[in-house]
């Protein structure tokens, strides 16, 4: 029963949004080319969904984007976790590596897309690289911050018990760092989607980003909206997968994504 008001509010907000959208569409204040109606968009969403379910060309495009996202996220997880440990655990990492990471992180990530395209070509590799590049930094920050925040008394206790640095890292620091690490992982799950689609926009290819670019060039706005919605579903699936894993590993603490929302 405590969830009922939340769902009522969400449903009411969605109905109000759709009604406002329909009123604006019918008023003629905005060109249908710029803002198609909800019904036209719903029809195109159904068309795209049917194409995906029947194994059409959109399913092929979806799988290409899916691979870019998953491979990019896996690479970002590996590199980000490793760099996070170096920065968070070793003094030289914080002094020597962190300044360069911060300098790179302040740059607009999209500006690196032409570099990856020049290095790796116009295939899937350049899109994976850009997606991983964008998603790496939140993981580094979350891992390093979590290691820095480990309890001082717990560290002293492990030292008193004769634990090695590696044992302290594995058995104490990393478990306590999990909440902040997962915060970085959830941010990265959003960033990796942006990286993959940006790479497709700028470097072509055969993924969903290319379908969006073609639809936009044809002024097929309902198709653009439909493809964006399916991409958002992919992003949500990745995000909530991370939340699901977090809730099982960080069982002593509510997920930052679901904890506050479930109140």
Legacy VTK file of the C-alpha trace (Angstrom):
# vtk DataFile Version 3.0
C-alpha trace
ASCII
DATASET POLYDATA
POINTS 263 float
0.000 0.000 0.000
2.874 2.369 0.622
3.777 2.174 -3.063
0.292 3.074 -4.296
0.606 6.875 -4.036
3.916 6.789 -5.905
2.452 4.855 -8.820
-0.632 7.046 -8.870
1.583 10.100 -9.051
3.716 8.617 -11.837
0.643 7.602 -13.837
-0.947 11.007 -13.365
2.234 12.739 -14.480
2.424 10.584 -17.606
-1.224 11.254 -18.486
-0.722 14.992 -17.988
2.393 14.893 -20.180
0.598 13.042 -22.997
-2.412 15.365 -22.838
-0.194 18.440 -22.950
1.729 16.949 -25.861
-1.516 16.238 -27.756
-2.890 19.732 -27.104
0.299 21.358 -28.382
0.222 19.101 -31.439
-3.412 19.882 -32.245
-3.007 23.613 -31.645
-0.680 23.953 -34.606
1.745 26.072 -32.613
4.535 23.645 -33.478
5.080 22.059 -36.872
4.281 18.316 -36.980
7.713 17.822 -38.511
9.266 19.137 -35.307
6.762 17.666 -32.848
4.627 14.776 -34.115
1.582 13.764 -32.131
1.564 11.027 -29.482
-0.525 8.729 -31.687
1.848 8.997 -34.658
4.774 8.351 -32.351
3.021 5.364 -30.740
2.370 3.883 -34.175
6.029 4.182 -35.072
7.059 2.698 -31.716
4.875 -0.306 -32.563
6.432 -0.531 -36.037
9.973 -0.473 -34.655
9.017 -3.043 -32.021
7.539 -5.344 -34.666
10.696 -4.996 -36.758
12.813 -5.901 -33.737
10.677 -8.924 -32.875
10.586 -10.261 -36.446
14.345 -10.039 -36.919
14.345 -7.114 -39.327
17.170 -4.726 -40.095
16.490 -2.798 -36.881
17.294 -5.884 -34.817
20.678 -6.058 -36.534
21.250 -2.381 -35.750
20.137 -2.907 -32.155
22.599 -5.771 -31.625
25.452 -3.674 -33.003
24.697 -0.886 -30.526
24.170 -3.447 -27.758
27.636 -4.930 -28.378
29.213 -1.475 -28.389
27.601 -0.691 -25.041
28.428 -4.013 -23.356
32.008 -4.201 -24.627
32.577 -0.547 -23.775
31.208 -1.048 -20.271
33.338 -4.150 -19.694
36.490 -2.322 -20.789
35.598 0.717 -18.673
34.999 -1.536 -15.664
38.392 -3.207 -16.061
40.391 -0.022 -16.640
38.415 2.097 -14.181
38.662 -0.453 -11.392
42.421 -0.863 -11.927
43.119 2.874 -12.048
40.831 3.438 -9.070
42.879 1.022 -6.974
46.135 2.659 -8.095
44.852 6.141 -7.222
43.079 5.128 -4.029
45.615 2.703 -2.604
49.017 4.062 -3.575
50.417 7.497 -2.773
52.297 7.712 -6.064
49.057 6.998 -7.910
47.331 9.923 -6.256
50.296 12.220 -6.878
51.320 11.125 -10.365
48.291 9.516 -12.038
45.360 11.472 -10.613
46.371 14.901 -12.020
46.454 13.482 -15.551
43.111 11.761 -15.081
41.553 14.986 -13.822
43.019 16.927 -16.750
41.588 14.455 -19.256
38.256 14.314 -17.443
37.818 18.083 -17.720
38.045 17.895 -21.510
34.874 17.422 -23.576
34.786 13.697 -24.242
33.120 14.093 -27.636
36.235 15.907 -28.848
38.095 12.596 -28.645
35.742 10.898 -31.116
37.716 11.961 -34.241
40.892 10.662 -32.599
39.393 7.228 -31.964
37.988 7.190 -35.510
41.425 8.003 -36.932
43.119 5.359 -34.787
40.573 2.553 -34.990
38.587 3.266 -38.146
34.845 3.504 -38.695
33.977 0.044 -37.422
32.699 -1.038 -34.041
36.100 -0.646 -32.351
36.067 3.166 -32.381
32.563 3.264 -30.889
33.529 0.803 -28.168
36.626 2.862 -27.391
34.662 6.114 -27.077
32.000 4.445 -24.923
34.675 2.967 -22.644
36.527 6.277 -22.506
33.460 8.160 -21.284
32.439 5.456 -18.798
35.872 4.923 -17.246
36.190 8.102 -15.187
33.139 7.658 -12.915
34.391 4.171 -12.056
37.862 5.492 -11.240
36.431 8.207 -9.007
33.998 5.869 -7.243
36.654 3.229 -6.577
39.292 5.693 -5.371
36.825 7.593 -3.183
35.581 4.365 -1.634
39.108 3.220 -0.795
39.980 6.594 0.717
36.859 6.450 2.894
37.739 3.141 4.551
37.450 3.166 8.335
40.671 4.155 10.118
39.949 1.915 13.113
39.341 -1.063 10.847
42.660 -0.432 9.101
44.427 -0.273 12.468
42.754 -3.520 13.543
43.868 -5.339 10.389
47.396 -4.002 10.852
47.430 -5.212 14.453
46.337 -8.671 13.314
49.300 -8.798 10.929
47.294 -8.588 7.708
49.275 -7.810 4.575
48.426 -4.834 2.390
46.792 -7.104 -0.161
44.726 -8.874 2.501
43.605 -5.540 3.920
42.627 -4.357 0.451
40.656 -7.466 -0.459
39.029 -8.272 2.881
38.399 -4.807 4.292
38.878 -1.851 1.955
37.166 -3.143 -1.178
34.043 -4.457 0.615
33.661 -1.141 2.452
34.237 0.745 -0.806
31.445 -1.078 -2.645
28.704 1.559 -2.092
30.769 4.324 -3.674
32.072 1.997 -6.352
28.527 1.176 -7.404
27.683 4.867 -7.528
30.423 5.213 -10.123
29.209 2.105 -11.946
25.684 3.504 -12.236
26.944 6.812 -13.597
29.127 4.873 -16.034
26.102 2.867 -17.202
24.554 6.120 -18.393
27.783 7.460 -19.887
28.545 4.335 -21.894
25.259 4.716 -23.787
26.073 8.313 -24.658
29.534 7.304 -25.844
28.307 4.542 -28.137
25.590 6.664 -29.752
27.886 9.677 -30.128
30.409 7.452 -31.883
27.714 6.259 -34.277
26.563 9.799 -34.977
30.061 10.973 -35.856
31.543 7.822 -37.322
28.656 6.195 -39.105
28.199 2.474 -38.787
25.106 0.311 -38.740
23.805 0.784 -35.211
20.815 2.617 -33.779
22.705 5.914 -33.804
23.037 5.694 -37.575
19.316 4.912 -37.894
18.545 8.023 -35.854
20.843 10.129 -38.030
19.187 8.865 -41.226
15.670 9.381 -39.834
16.551 12.928 -38.773
17.946 13.722 -42.230
14.618 12.537 -43.690
12.645 14.654 -41.181
11.070 11.442 -39.880
10.648 12.727 -36.340
8.341 9.913 -35.128
11.063 7.432 -36.072
13.670 9.485 -34.223
11.478 9.510 -31.100
10.829 5.761 -31.385
14.490 4.848 -31.705
15.400 7.109 -28.786
12.777 5.391 -26.624
14.176 1.936 -27.406
17.689 3.180 -26.690
16.474 4.497 -23.350
15.067 1.046 -22.574
18.496 -0.444 -23.258
20.101 2.146 -20.991
17.558 1.489 -18.246
18.134 -2.254 -18.527
21.870 -1.785 -18.014
21.353 0.683 -15.168
18.914 -1.523 -13.267
21.114 -4.564 -13.816
23.857 -2.701 -11.963
21.348 -1.773 -9.241
20.268 -5.426 -8.983
23.878 -6.559 -8.512
24.455 -3.758 -5.996
21.514 -4.815 -3.854
22.925 -8.313 -3.597
26.518 -7.362 -2.910
25.888 -4.306 -0.737
23.091 -6.007 1.178
23.714 -3.988 4.340
22.840 -0.709 2.626
19.959 0.358 0.433
20.846 1.111 -3.155
21.259 4.813 -3.802
19.115 4.366 -6.900
16.345 2.380 -5.306
16.605 3.207 -1.648
15.368 6.754 -1.800
12.863 5.989 -4.514
11.230 3.266 -2.498
10.517 5.432 0.487
LINES 1 264
263 0 1 2 3 4 5 6 7 8 9 10 11 12 13 14 15 16 17 18 19 20 21 22 23 24 25 26 27 28 29 30 31 32 33 34 35 36 37 38 39 40 41 42 43 44 45 46 47 48 49 50 51 52 53 54 55 56 57 58 59 60 61 62 63 64 65 66 67 68 69 70 71 72 73 74 75 76 77 78 79 80 81 82 83 84 85 86 87 88 89 90 91 92 93 94 95 96 97 98 99 100 101 102 103 104 105 106 107 108 109 110 111 112 113 114 115 116 117 118 119 120 121 122 123 124 125 126 127 128 129 130 131 132 133 134 135 136 137 138 139 140 141 142 143 144 145 146 147 148 149 150 151 152 153 154 155 156 157 158 159 160 161 162 163 164 165 166 167 168 169 170 171 172 173 174 175 176 177 178 179 180 181 182 183 184 185 186 187 188 189 190 191 192 193 194 195 196 197 198 199 200 201 202 203 204 205 206 207 208 209 210 211 212 213 214 215 216 217 218 219 220 221 222 223 224 225 226 227 228 229 230 231 232 233 234 235 236 237 238 239 240 241 242 243 244 245 246 247 248 249 250 251 252 253 254 255 256 257 258 259 260 261 262
